[in-house]
Amino acid sequence: MSNPLNALINDIIARIEAGVPPWRQAWKASADPKAPLRATGEPFSGSNAWLLAFAGALRGYRSPYWFTFRQALSINAPVAKGEKGSPAILYKTRVVGDPADGADVGPADDTGDPRILRYLKTYSVFNAEQLTDCPQQYLNVVEPDPAARAAARNAVLDAIPARVEFGRGTPCYVPALDLIRLPLPEAFDTPDDFLATKAHEQLHWSGAAHRLDRTFGKRFGDEAYAFEELVAEIGAAALGLRIGLAPQMLDSHAAHLGHWAKILRHRPSALLEASGHAQRAVDYLLAFSAQAAVADLAA
């Protein structure tokens, strides 16, 4: 892992150990952090979604748009003098040779298949508000109507076909029964607390063997359960950024902070692995509301 990436992950681990993971700090720093967008308008995914949401909220940026140095130049809006970029993560692969024979491409094993090296690197991006003469289309962000946004977030979560059993105390997903158990909505302090808890359990539901099959076995020994909770935590935060719903910190989640820090100290790349699983879960869950929208149009 590169030195900048090591520094970034060490900072994240330190924040987890302090009790407030950075994917939650975006919501602490801003009442309504925006889902970060690339210059093309495409949402960032994986770790970059919550890393940049955190950076933007912490610095008070209202624009959700982020540019590389070259992208800023391409729209004639160079980065303003003295501005510092925020780190984003790039996932890459490379075919490597067999060190035994010095070939450019060599077999990895007896199969004769080339060896694929997967690696990560960091690069810098800049918010639209850090650019000189940035076009207004990247700065004038229309705030959604609160009522419309509430209806939209309900529609997204209601479209997910998970079986839910209400009135059973502690929120949980029960793999053996393939159902979610939740207290009644009125047992929560606010409607958003209920929805955020429901979203967290729906993230767990997505990992069933006949769905995304997030079966970690003995990879982390006793930490396997904590790793799945980390996936659901990051996924719920990423989903919340997409639908404007702050993640809910349950008492049980606080107990996992020490486990998460231990896992990441032992294997820092686990954070990026968890983010990858979380992004696949978010995409899987959002697909249900997209399918419902298409069905409504066809009706």
N, C-alpha and C positions, 0 to 999 in steps of 0.2 A: 504494500500500500504506500502511496506517495506521502511525503512529509506533510503537505497541506491537508491531505485526507486524514492522516493520523491525528493531526492537530484538531481537525473538525470533530472527529469521532471522540477523541479524549474530552473535548469540551462538552459534547452531548452526554457522555457518561457522567461527567462531573455534575451536570444539571440534574440528571436522574438521581444521583446520590444525594443531591440537595433537596430532593422531594418534589420537584416540578419539571417533568420531562418537557423538552422544547416544543413537542407537538401540541402541548397544552398552553405553553407560554404565549403562543400567537393569540389565543383568546384572552389571556390575562392582560396583554399589552393593548389590545384593541377590542372594542365591543363587537366588531363585525369584520374580521379579517377576510380578505378576498382570496379566492382560489387563484394562485399565480398562473399567468398566461404567458406563452411564448410570444415573440413578435408577430407570429402568424395568427394568433388568437387561439391556438391549441393549448389546452391545459397541460401544465407540467404534471408528471406522474411520479409514483414511488417516493423515494426520500426527498426529491427536489420539491414536491408539493408542500410538505410541511416545513422544510428548511427555509424556503423562500417566503412562505406565509409568516413564519416567525420573524425573519429578517425585515420584511416589509412592515409588520405590525410594530416591531420594536423601534423602527426609525420613523414611524408615523406616515408612511406612504399611503396615499389613497388609490393610486393607480395599481392595477393588478399586472401590468405589462412589464416584462423583463427582456433585456436585449444583451447580446454579446457586443463586444467593442465594434466588430465589423458590421453587425446588423444595425447598430446605431449610425454608423457612417453611411450605410446604404440608404437611409431615409433622410440624409443630410441633417442629422441631429447628433453631432458628436458628444461623447461623454464630457460633461463640464469639468474644467480643470480642478484638480484636487479631490474629485469624487473617488471613493473606493468601492470596488465591486463586492458582491456577495458570492460565496462559493456555491457552485452547483456540481453535481456528480455525473460523470459520463461513464457508462458501462461499455466496454469494448471486448472484442475477442481477437485472437491472433493465432495463426497456425505456426507452430514452432518445429524446428528440426530436431533430429535425434542427436544429442550431444556426443554420442559414441562415434558417429561417422562424420560429423560436421556438416551434414547436408542441410540445405535450407528447409526442406520438408522431409521429415522422417517418420517412421512408424512409432506409435506410442506403446504398442504391445504386440502380442502375437497375431492380432487380427490384421495388422498392416495398416490400420486406420491412422491418419495423421493426428498428431497431438494438438488439441485445442486449448490455448491458454486464455482464461477469462480474467480480466483485470479491470481496475477502476482508476479513474483520474479525476481531478477537480479542474474546473474552469470558472472564470468569473463572469457574472452577469450584472447588469445595471438596471435599476428601475427607471421607468419612463421619466420620473421626476428628477433623475440625475442627469438628464440629457439637456443639451443646449438647443433651444428652438424646436422642441419636440412637437410634432403635429398634435392638434387638439384631440383628434380621434383616440389617442392613447391616454389622454389626461382627463377628458370629460366623461367620467364613468357615471352612468345612470343608476341611481339607487333603486332597488326593487321596492314595490309597494309591500309593506309588511304583511298585509292580509293575503296578498297573492303569493308571497313567499311561504307563508305558513301553510297555505293550501297545497303548494307545490311539494313541500317537504313531506306532508302527510301522504300525498299521492305516491311519491317515490317509495316510502316505507310500506304503504298499504299494498303496493303492487308485488311485493316480495311474498311468494306463496308459502312462507313458513307457517307451520301449525303452532298456534299460541294458546296456552292454557293460563287463564287469569286467576288471581286470588290465591296463589300458592306460596306467598312469602318471598324468599330470596330470589332475585332474578338469576336465571341460569338456562343454559341449553343442555338438554338431556340426550346424549348421543344414542343411548340404547332405545329410546322411544322416538327419536328424531323430532323432538318438539321443544319449544321455548316456554319456560314458565316465568310469568311476570306477576307482580302485585297488580291490583286494580289501578287504573289511571289516576283515580282520585287519591291514592295513597302517596303520590309524588307531590313535591312542593310546587312544581309548575308543569304545564303541559310539555314544555321543551325537555324537562328532566325525564319525563316518561319516554318521549321519543328518542332521546339520546341513549337511554338504557336499552330500549328496544333495538336500536341500531347496533349497539355493541353485541347483543346476543344474536342478532341476525348475521353479524360477521362470523361468529362461532358456527352458526348453522351452515354457512357457506362451505365450511371445511369438511363436511361429512364425506365419507368414502365415495359415495355415488355422485358427489358434486366436485369439489376441487381437491378432495383427498389429501388434506393436510395431516398426514400421519407421520409424526416425527419419531415414533418408537423410543428407543433408548439413546438417541443422539446426545441428549444432555442429561441422561440419567434422571434424577429426580427433578431436573429443571425443565423437562419436556412440557409440563403443564404451564409453567411460567412463560415459556417461549410462545406457546399458543396465545396466552393472554397478551403478550407483547404484540403479536400480529393483530389481534382484535383491537387493542388500544390504538395502534397506529392507523389501522383501517377505519375505525370509527372517527378519528380525527380527520382523515383524508376525505371520508364521505361527508362529514360535517362541513368541510370547506366547500364542497360542491353544492350543498343544499342549504347552507347557512344555519347549521345546527351545532352549537357548542358541545363538545364531548362531556359526558358526565363522569366525574371521578367517584366511583363507588368505594366504600370502605375496603372491600376485598381487593381493589386494584392497588391501594396504597401499600398493602402487604407484599405486593409483588415487586416493588421498587428495588429492594435489596437483591432479589433474585435476578432482575434484569441487569443491574450493575455488575453482578458477579459473572453472568453469562458474557457480557460485552467486554469485561476486562480480560476474560479468558480467550475470547474469540471476537474481536471487534467487528469482523465482517458479518457477524450474526445480525447486526442492526440493519445492514443493507439487505440481507436475506429476508429478514422479517418485513421490511418495507416492500420488497418485491411480492411476497405472499399477500400482504395487505392490499397492494394495488390490484392484484388479480381478483381478490375478493370484492373490492369496490366495483371494478368493472363488471363482475358477474352479477352483483346485486342491482346495479344501475340498468343493466340490460333488461330486467323485468319491466321497469317503468317505460323504457323505450319501446318494448314490444306492446305494452298496453296502449301507448299513444298511437302506434301504427294501427292497432285493432280498432281504436275509436275512430280514426280517420276512415277506415274501410267500412265501418258500420253504416 
